[in-house]
Amino acid sequence: MAVNIGAAYDSNLKTKIYSLTASVGYELTNRIGAFTEYFSNYTNEFSPQHNLDAGIVYLIKKNIQIDVSLGTIIVSDDTDFFGVVGFSVRLPK
């Protein structure tokens, strides 16, 4: 399990944005993993946005990974879904 808390300043909105992320990963094989993740953003001017997603990661090589996930906003009047495709490279020391 991993948890991250952060803060940033949005100069366009002229406000601070606070973020929270919590994720759990599962190793299915040596090259394939799965994860679930909760993440949210908070500001003083807008209602918090809470999201939940789940996905799969695939280790192409020792230092190259791709991932695919699907998610939704979980606290909203609207039903919004999203998809994400990611690509990661681990740089040598």
Phi, psi and omega in degrees: 000140178231141178228134177229141175232135182213170177214147178211163176245125177266108183289335177290316180272348182055051181210158174276143177238126178254142182228153179221134178223137173222131181220154177230131179244153181228129176271114181273316174220186177295336184245346185240134177225166177227155180211156168234150186211136170249134175213149184212158176233139181232138171221166176284336186268338186233159175293148178298149175247120181250131184230153177221132176218167178215149183198183182233140174244146179228124179274104181290310175226179182303330184239011181231129184222144171240155177216154179224135178216157175232143181205182181209157169280125189263342177236091183197155174285336179265155173256099181248133176242154178215157175232149182224138172238130182233158180221128182232142175232126174271119181279147178291157180292000000 
